[in-house]
Amino acid sequence: MVRKTHSFVFQNSKQIAAVTTGIVGTAALAYSLVDNTVSANMADEGLHPPAHPWYHKSPIHTFDHAAVRRGYQVYREVCSACHSLDRIAWRNLINVSHSEDEVKAMSEEVEYEDGPDDEGEMFQRPGKPSDYMPKPYPNEEAARAGNAGALPPDLSLIIKARHGGADYVFALLTGYVDAPAGVEVREGLNYNPYFPGGAIAMARVLFDGLVEYEDGTPATSSQMARDVTTFLAWAAEPEHDDRKKMGMKATIILSTLTLLTVYIKRFKWAPLKTRKIIYNPPK
């Protein structure tokens, strides 16, 4: 009887192993046939960006709001010529990087189409804080026509949309170099090892002294890249600071309740649950 049991278990183990091997092999074959984008060439995926100690990455730190303000200046004077910021309204800047009066003044500098009026006609009006950031192009076709067929991506969620996040964007902005020997870059493209494939339509745009910061910070290319990356990180997650503040409050409350629970358990309930009751019957 014991030998039959061992034989039955051994046969079941072999069957389970065979079925598992078949499933894994079938899945691997299907993956290799479906995923045709896998490449053994590291340049096709781009270099992995180095990690930087971003101030807002700490669990107890908020965004560097001075950097957000400088980053918005870089976006406005450099990046906004080609890239939109569709998900950010002027009012989102209030009490983050600018005061309410500053935001009103900046929004009024832009003309927005509104209407129709009483006569059914569309008209132009100064911007309001509730308006969203203006687009550099009226449509996708115009954007491609102005950039040799390449479509500049919207930057609202670019930090979340790219592997590596802020590290990738910073590395991309500062990573323009001459193509190494043996690497050919087509006309109209630029070599950047951090971009997948190495060839990117966007030329280098940040150079030392390109903008003049109002707070006197030296506008080096790396400083501008850091500031605009911080601004884009905020644009991708405007609720970041409030979320951390709420998380800190929740942590304090839950920690206090936990300590209170331990205290009650240890000093209130423990004597009751461990007491010894002795019954002395009458004699």
N, C-alpha and C positions, 0 to 999 in steps of 0.2 A: 504493500500500500504506500509506503514511504517513497519507494522508487518511482511509482506511477505519478505521485504528486510532484516530485522533482522534475520528472520528464515533462509534465504538463506545464509547469512554470517556465522551464527552459524554452519550450516551443512557443509559448506566449511572448516571452521576451524577444525571441527572434522575429516574430511577426510584428511586434511593436517597433523594433529597430528598423525593419524593412519598410514599414509604412512611413515612419518618420523620415527616413532617407529619401523615399520617393517624393514626399511632400516638399522637403527642402530642395531637392534637385529640380522639381517642377517649378517652384517659385523662383529659383535662381535663373532657370532658362527663360521664364516669362519676363523677368526683370531685364535680362540682357537683350531680349528681342524688342521690348517696348521702349526702354530708355536708351535712345540712340545718341544722347548728348554727352554721355560719359566719355571723358578724354584722359589719356595718360599724360598729356602735356600740361604741366603746371601753369604755363603762360595762358592757356585757355580759360583758367579760372581766376587768374590774377594773383599777385602776391598777397599773402595774408598780412593785413596791416598790423603794425606794432601796437600794443596796448598802452594807453596814456592814462595818467591819474586824474581823470575829470573830477572837478570839485563836486558836481551834483551827483556823482555815482555813490557817494557815501550815504549810508542809510539815514544819517542825521543831518545832512546838509541839503540846502535848497540850491536853486540855480544862482550863479554869480550874476546878479542883475546888472552890474556895470558892464560885464562882458556881453550880456544880452543886448544892452543898449548899443554898444560898439558894433556888435554883430549885425544888428538891424541897419546901422549906417553902412556897413560893407554891403549888405544885401541890396539896400536901396541905391547905392551909388555904382555898384558893380554888377551884381547878380540879376537884378530886376530887369536889366536890358533884354534878357533872354528867358529867364525862368519866372514862372508864376508862383503865387502863394495862395491858392484858391480857398483854403480852409481857415485862413486867418483874417479877421476883420480888424479895422482900426481900433475898435474898442478893446480888443484883447490886449493891446499894449498898455492900457491905462493901469497905473500903479504896479506895473511890471518893469517897464523900461522908461516910460514917459509919464508925465502928468496929464491930467484931462485936458488942460488948455493946450498943451503941446500937440496932443493927438487931434484935437479939433482943428488946430492950425494946419497940421500936415494933411489931414483929410480934405480940407477946403482947397488945397492946392491942386487937387485932381478933379477933372470934370467927369461926371457920370451921366449916362443917358437915362432919362426917366420919362414918365408919362403913361398914357396919353393925357394931354391937357383937355380943356373944355371943347376944343376944336378937333380933337382926335389926333393931334400931332405929338410926336415925341420931341423932347427938348433936353437941353444940357443944363445941369445944375451943379453947384459945388458939392463936393463929397461931405458925408456925415460920418461920425464914428461908427454907426451901424453898418456902413458899407464895407464890402470886402476889398482886399488889396487889388489894385488894378492889374489887369493882364497885359503883358507886353505885346501880345498878338491877338487879333480878333477871333482867330480860329486855328485849327491844327494845320490846315493847308498853308496859311500864311506863315506859321512858325517854321514849317519845313522849307518853304521857299526862301526864308531869310537865313537859313542855316545849312545850305547845301544839301537838303534832303534829310538832315538829322532833326529829330524832334526833341527839344530841350524838355526834360521832365519837370513836372510840378514839384516844388520842394517842400510842400506842407508836411509830408510824411516820409521824406527821403531818408531820415535817420532810422526809422523803423523798417523801411522797405529794402534796405541794403544789409547784407550780411557783414557784421563788424560794426554797424551803426556809426557812432560818432568817430570811432577810430578810422573807419574806412573813408569817410568824407574828408577828414583831416589829411590822411595819407594821400588821397587822390589830389587834393588841392596843392599839396606841397611835393608831390612825387614826380613831376615832369622832369625827364632827363633825355639825353640824346639816345637814340636807339643803338643797342650794342651791335657789334660786328656780326653780320650774317642775318640780321633782322631787317626786313624791308617794310616800310610804312607807306601806304598809298598817299598820293597827293591829296591834300585837304584834311588829313588825319594827323594826329600827334601821338607820340609814344609816351605811355604812362604804364609802368609795370603793375600798378595796383588795379588797373581797369581790366576786366576780363577780355582776353585777346591781345591786350597791350596797345591797341590802336583806338584812340578816342577822338571824336569830332571836336570836342571843346578844347580850345587852345588854353595855354596857361594865362590866367587872368589876374593873378595877384603878384604884384611887384612892390618892393620896398617904397614907402612913401606915396602909394597910390591914393590913399585917403588921408585926411587930416583929422585926427580924433580931437573932439572938443575938450576932453579931459587931459590932453597932453601925452597920452600913452604913445610911445614910438610905434609907428605903423609899419612894422616889418611884415614880410610876407607870411611868416609863421604866426605872428600875433594876429593878423587879420584872418588867417585860416582858423585859428583857435576860436576867435570871437564869433565868426559867422557860423562855425560848427556848433557852438554853444547856443546861438540864436535859433538855429534849425532844430536842435534838440528840444528847446523850449517849444517851438512851433509844432513839433510832433506830439508833444505832451504838455499842453498848457496847464493841465490840472496837477502836474507833478508836485508842486510845492504844497498845495492843499491836501493832496493824498498823503504825503509824508507827515504833515502836521496832524491829520486825522489818525494816521497809524500810530504816531507817538502818543496821542491822547488815549487811544484804545489800549496800547501797551501798558501805560501807567495804570489805567483803570483795572485791566485784567490782572496785572501784577499785584495791585492792592487787594483785589478780591481773593486772589490765590493765597496771599499771606494771611488774610483774615480767615479764610477757610481752614488753613493749616493750624492757625492759633485756636480756633474753636474746636477742631478735631482733637488737638493735642491736650488742651487744658480744660475743656468743658465736657466733651463726650468721653474721652479716655478714662477718667475716673469712674464714670457711670458704667461703662462697658466692661471694666476690669474689676469692679468691686466684688467682693466675696460675701455672700449672704449665708450666714450660719443659723441654723434652726436648733434651738435648745428646747426640746420637749419638756413639758412640766413633769416633775417627779411625783 
